[in-house]
Amino acid sequence: MTGNLNSWPRCHRGILLAAAACFLCGGPLLPRLAVAAAPTPYGEYFVRLGEHWTDAGSIANGPESTPGSADRDDESYQRRLGLLEAEGGPYADTLAEPLADLARLYRRSGDIAQAQQVFQRALHVVRINDGLYSERQVPILRELFETYRMTGDMATLDARYDYFFRLYGSGQAPFTPLRLGAALEYLRWQREALRMELDERGTERLVALYALNERLLQDIDAGPAVDYPDYRALVLSQLRNLYLLLSRYDPGPEPGLRGSQYIMPTAWDDKDMSQHRLETLQRNALARGRELLDELIARTPPAKPEVLAGAWLELGDWNQWNDQRSEALAAYRQAETVLREAGEQSLLQQWLGEPVELPANGAFWQPRQSVEQAQPVVVQARYDVSATGRADNIETRAMAGADESKAGRVRRNLAQTRFRPRVVDGEPEAGLHLQRDYEVLD
């Protein structure tokens, strides 16, 4: 099985396509958003220096397991492994962690191929002792996945994520924390693969991703109670999908419309159907994002004011990014009220005390493929942000003269970036004379 949603067995593809049809065909069609006015996907080309995001349930980008003996060398590891094998045999349970430690040593020394082999052996030992679905595999898988990222072998990483998703339930009930975590990580990876344009079937991958996320949301509603944090994570995952959908995919002309002439479509092939589903999603995206966040707000426990204010903030940001400023301000006011009543002045200042680049949830952030990072390209920017959330009077300069061409690109992108404005006592205010350092990612 190859590494993307489109290569699933026919029965799995049928489930996703049926789900997509259910979600995409109903409801009124909203006017198409103007593609020409699409804002900069903040986080994809540049970010504030030192800024990064993580998704709930992340496997590939989570922290490493703690090494057992970081100061050992290859020879001492091999001696230890030999003693354990002599004592318990080649599949002794006690071998798993020393093998993972040895693999980390190879990875740190740059021998990625050898590290992958040893991580694979550690996984084999765990599966023999604990079974195929052991949760103890997860930290080892996390580090194995990182080796594929280090070498840029994203096709293999894609295939590994498919296997990982199937291994831990394929997004099916019962929704244990392990299964939900695996599903969330799989959704995160699919967004990353789309941003990288990993294959030529991005439209199909995105439609299937959206349908899978929707199906998970419906299934947890229909099944036994799921903890609020898991529900919230699925909602915010789908919101990131909607950001990606609106920014990265040109819906093209209306079906059957060419210039000023209407023509009847002939036969629909798979590409036409995927494009049609995508267009329907885009027309309904703004309303669907609002609906998701309204439901999240309604379900947020009132005893958690910080979480409730965060949900209002997400709703404000979604409206602001889509140029719905009056609706955005109403949501920001709600977030401000919740935080003031809870005495969260520090958080209020952090969230609404200065302009913030949108989206502020990492929807477009693209982690580097390799952990071996060169010196970052840094551009310093000075600008104002209006009360409506637009940057003006932008001046940029590269911190290194050789990177000056990057400064112009940052300037152009800042002009198209949507900002959450500074909000004071319920009113938006301009943020003047801002100075920020940005790392250029592309």
C-alpha angles and dihedrals in degrees: 000000000000123000107267141070092254092064095059118121113280093254091056092046089050091055092051095044090049090050090048091052090050093052099037106043102055131077134036120304113245121214113278114260114242106260092200089063095052110138126235111279093238112213096033102079101018140359136186108281109272094012121130139150137217131204123227111261095022115171106172095041100039126108118284123253111264109265114240097218113004094175097060121104129221094269095052091048091051091050091051092048091049092054093048092048091049089051102042108012131252093301099044112149090230090067097070100080097039089051090051089049091052091049090053089052091054091047093051090049091052098251094128096163091056091045090054092051093051093045087052091052091050089053090050091053092050092049093050092051102035104023134254095291098048116148088215088077093067100082090045091048089050091058094041089054090052091058090059089050091050092055095041091242094146095155090062090043089053091052091047091054090053089053092045091052093050091045092058102045108290088252093301131134141298087072101209118171089257094052094045091047091052092049092050091049091049090052089049091052092050090056090050091049090051093050090051091048087230093177139010094254098074094137093055092044092051094048091049091047092052092047092050092051091048092049091052091051091051094045095053089049091053096043135061117311114291121204115263094241090059092048091048091050091054092048093051090046090057091046089056088051089055092050089051093046094053096044107039107037124067107214091208123205122335113275109274093010119116115169105309095333127093115211129182114250116242120205120348116226126191092269092053091050093050091048091048092051090048092052091050090050092050093051091053098036099100093050093043092052091051092047092052093050094044089055091047091052091048091053097044111112109246089222089069103067095166091055092044092050089048091056091051088049091053089051091049092049092048091053093042093051088052093050094251094134102166091051090045093053091050090055093045089053090054091051090049092050093050093049094046092050090049092050091241096146094149093053091045090056092046095050104034106014096087138020114278127201113243139267091034095183101077095253091148101028111129114199116217115265092228129043087214096092126186121221105296121251105239126195121188115214132193119191148131126247118212125224087257092058103256126131118234140169088036120185122177136180132176116240088223118048092223089063097054093116087063091058092065092052092050089050092052092046094048088055088060097040118111115224133201099234125230107268121202121179090344096309128105116239133190118257108220134197096007117177119194136165116225130196112220110224102183 
